[in-house]
Amino acid sequence: MDLITKLPKTPRGFDAIWVIVDRLTKSAHFLAIRESSSAEQLADIYVREIVARHGVPVSIVSDRDTRFTSRFWEKFHTELGTRLHFSTAFHPQTDGQSKRTIQTLEDMLRACAIDFGGSWDRHLPLAEFAYNNSYHSSIGVPPYEMLYGRKCRTPICWGEVGQRVMGSTEVILQAPEMIQMVRDRLVTAQSRQKSYTDKRRSDLEFQVGDRVLLKVSPWKGVIRFRKRGKLGPRYIGPYRVIARVGRVAYRLELPEELSLIHNTFHVSQLCKYIVDESAVVPLEDIQIDEQLNYVEKPIAILERKAKKLRNKEVGSEWTWEPEAEMREHYPELFEGVDFEDEV
């Protein structure tokens, strides 16, 4: 199970979706909830929508949301006899199934957002119906057919009339064979996905004292040097490795301005730093503020260009360089001249 949050609030007050997926049959439930719902409210929805339809599950895998790690949630499932397992960061083998289902659901809602308007919660059951009746490559059949052992009666076959005959005992006897077949297909799918990942994976190890670069993706939305998103730096640093935590995590020696950030990172967020003394920029030559921004001042106009159309010229483009580049490229302009008051 996992949560989709920060959705547009509907007239009924829903702004999140609770996604629950069965590990064997891949059948999913999409439950509209409020992001502010407490663990007690989620437990009530869980009993009404899941336990009442499928019974009590043996185990549940979820992320470490505060509601899933609360004492109430733990005590609640202990009384039901369900084991709770929590996913680990950068380990898709634990919660990759729900993440992939969430991607599919978000694509479905995004494609129909204009038609749904602000009432996406009223159409969520239709999205659930479409997902559970779509072919799933891992199990080889739609989740609905795997869960109930028969094809779903969809609008395609509504024209069929007449009394339906119950299946024979052979269908019941074939259920264990079908489950084993699905499990074998899941193992094959997992092996195929593992082979795709192994082609791009390389074991990376660092020693205590090594200097590494840190990927800035954990802090999305943070502006550095007035650049956001794709134009921002991909790595910052370098920082020294002070300890190794487990097999795939390292503790870094972060500067004071990053003291509020936990100093332990997964190896995928680190990059080996090759020492190059010529690439070091002295910080005392650059005036930066607390947000790591600096100010560039134009010194001189180098070129003016007017854009020519068919019958007229419109606009103009100006090219200038900051003081540092100007002093480097045109040192004769700065001999005995003070530009401070003429910028």
CORBEL-V688885 format. One record per pair of residues at least 12 apart in sequence whose C-alpha atoms are under 7 Angstrom apart, sorted by the first residue. I is the first residue (numbers start at 1). GAP is how many residues later the second one is. D is the distance in whole Angstrom. If there is no record, write none. Layout:
i=(I,I)
gap=(GAP,GAP)
d=(D,D)
This chain:
i=(1,1,1,1,1,1,2,2,2,2,2,2,3,3,3,3,4,4,4,5,5,10,10,11,13,14,14,14,15,15,15,16,16,16,16,17,17,17,17,18,18,18,18,19,21,25,25,25,26,27,27,27,28,28,29,30,30,32,38,39,39,56,57,58,58,59,59,59,60,60,60,61,61,61,61,61,62,62,62,62,63,63,64,132,138,138,138,139,139,139,208,208,208,209,209,209,210,210,211,211,211,211,211,212,212,212,212,212,212,212,213,213,213,213,213,213,213,213,213,214,214,214,214,214,214,215,215,215,215,215,216,216,216,224,224,225,225,225,226,238,239,239,239,240,240,241,248,248,249,249,249,249,250,250,250,250,251,251,251,252,296,297,297,298,298,298,298,298,299,299,299,299,300,301,301,301,302,302,303,303,304,304,304,304,305,305)
gap=(18,19,20,60,61,97,16,17,18,60,61,96,13,14,15,16,12,13,14,12,30,108,109,108,21,18,19,20,18,19,20,16,17,18,19,13,14,15,16,12,13,14,15,12,77,118,121,122,117,105,116,117,100,104,99,94,98,89,29,28,34,24,25,24,25,23,24,25,23,24,25,23,24,25,26,34,23,24,25,33,23,24,22,12,47,48,51,43,46,47,33,34,35,31,32,33,30,31,27,28,29,30,62,26,27,28,58,59,60,61,22,23,24,25,26,57,58,59,60,21,22,23,55,56,57,19,20,21,54,55,18,19,20,68,69,67,68,69,67,35,13,14,15,12,13,12,18,19,15,16,17,18,14,15,16,17,12,13,14,12,26,25,26,22,23,24,25,45,22,23,24,44,20,17,18,19,17,18,15,16,12,13,14,15,12,13)
d=(5,4,6,6,5,6,6,5,7,6,7,6,7,6,5,6,5,5,6,7,6,5,5,7,7,6,5,5,7,5,6,6,5,5,5,6,5,5,6,6,5,6,7,7,6,5,6,6,5,6,5,6,7,7,6,7,6,6,7,5,6,7,6,5,6,5,4,6,6,5,6,6,5,6,7,7,7,5,6,7,5,5,6,5,6,5,6,5,6,6,5,5,6,6,5,6,6,5,6,5,4,6,6,5,5,6,6,6,5,5,6,6,5,5,6,6,5,6,6,5,5,6,6,5,7,6,4,7,5,6,6,6,7,6,6,6,5,6,6,7,6,6,6,6,5,6,6,5,7,5,4,6,5,6,7,7,5,4,6,6,6,5,7,6,6,5,7,7,7,6,6,6,6,7,6,5,6,6,6,5,7,6,5,7,5,7)
